[in-house]
């Protein structure tokens, strides 16, 4: 078993939103969180106003996050159509 190198920070409002999602999508998002924790720099770097953030694609949804030292902070989760404007 690999040692856990990073910790995941999810704001309460995002955790509540994920709990209310369809079980299949919820499962995909949880798997994406595991993948991000294993390799935090796997997500694509964002530019311009969102510089310093990364995005990870999950179907039509995006997970927006930042890596700070040994922590991965989830900033937003939502459909790609509006997630960047909301973030």
Backbone torsions as a table, in degrees:
resi	resn	phi	psi	omega
1	UNK	NA	132.8	-179.4
2	UNK	-73.9	142.8	173.7
3	UNK	-71.2	145.6	-179.8
4	UNK	-78.1	118.8	-175.8
5	UNK	-95.8	-25.1	-175.5
6	UNK	-127.9	156.8	173.7
7	UNK	-113.8	153.3	-176.0
8	UNK	-110.5	126.7	176.3
9	UNK	-110.4	118.8	-179.7
10	UNK	-121.8	119.4	177.1
11	UNK	-60.6	150.4	-176.9
12	UNK	-56.4	-40.3	-177.2
13	UNK	-66.9	-33.1	177.3
14	UNK	-73.1	-41.7	178.3
15	UNK	-60.4	-41.3	178.6
16	UNK	-64.5	-42.2	178.8
17	UNK	-62.1	-43.1	-178.7
18	UNK	-64.5	-39.9	178.8
19	UNK	-59.2	-29.9	-178.1
20	UNK	-89.0	0.6	-178.3
21	UNK	-78.8	165.2	174.3
22	UNK	-57.8	138.7	-176.0
23	UNK	-54.4	-36.8	-179.5
24	UNK	-66.9	-44.4	178.7
25	UNK	-67.7	-40.2	178.1
26	UNK	-59.0	-42.2	178.8
27	UNK	-63.4	-42.1	178.7
28	UNK	-64.3	-40.5	-180.0
29	UNK	-66.9	-41.8	177.8
30	UNK	-63.1	-38.9	176.5
31	UNK	-64.4	-37.8	178.1
32	UNK	-65.3	-39.4	176.5
33	UNK	-59.0	-42.4	178.7
34	UNK	-62.7	-42.8	179.3
35	UNK	-63.7	-40.3	178.9
36	UNK	-65.0	-40.2	179.4
37	UNK	-66.2	-36.3	179.0
38	UNK	-68.6	-39.1	-179.2
39	UNK	-142.2	84.5	-173.8
40	UNK	-61.2	-25.5	-177.4
41	UNK	-90.6	15.0	179.5
42	UNK	-74.3	-28.2	-178.8
43	UNK	-71.3	153.2	-179.5
44	UNK	-73.8	134.3	177.3
45	UNK	-68.4	138.2	176.7
46	UNK	-95.1	159.7	-176.0
47	UNK	-122.0	-179.6	176.8
48	UNK	56.5	-125.3	-176.3
49	UNK	-64.1	-22.7	-177.3
50	UNK	-101.8	17.6	178.9
51	UNK	-58.0	140.3	-177.9
52	UNK	96.6	-10.3	177.8
53	UNK	-106.7	160.8	176.2
54	UNK	-125.8	160.3	176.4
55	UNK	-129.4	145.8	177.8
56	UNK	-127.6	128.3	-175.1
57	UNK	-87.1	132.3	174.7
58	UNK	-134.7	98.9	-175.1
59	UNK	54.2	-123.0	178.8
60	UNK	-92.0	4.2	179.7
61	UNK	-101.3	159.2	174.9
62	UNK	-128.6	142.7	172.2
63	UNK	-106.7	119.1	178.0
64	UNK	-100.9	127.6	-177.3
65	UNK	-148.3	167.7	174.9
66	UNK	-130.9	150.5	176.8
67	UNK	-108.1	122.1	179.1
68	UNK	-126.2	105.7	-177.4
69	UNK	53.5	-112.4	-178.0
70	UNK	-100.2	11.7	-177.9
71	UNK	-114.0	143.7	172.1
72	UNK	-113.3	118.5	-178.5
73	UNK	-107.1	119.3	177.2
74	UNK	-77.7	127.5	-178.3
75	UNK	-99.5	-41.9	-177.8
76	UNK	-159.5	153.5	173.5
77	UNK	-138.3	128.8	179.2
78	UNK	179.4	177.7	179.9
79	UNK	-65.9	142.1	-174.6
80	UNK	-62.7	-21.9	-177.7
81	UNK	-62.0	-37.7	-176.1
82	UNK	-124.9	-1.0	-174.0
83	UNK	-63.2	-37.1	-176.6
84	UNK	-70.8	-37.5	177.8
85	UNK	-68.4	-39.0	-179.1
86	UNK	-70.6	-31.5	-178.9
87	UNK	-75.6	NA	NA
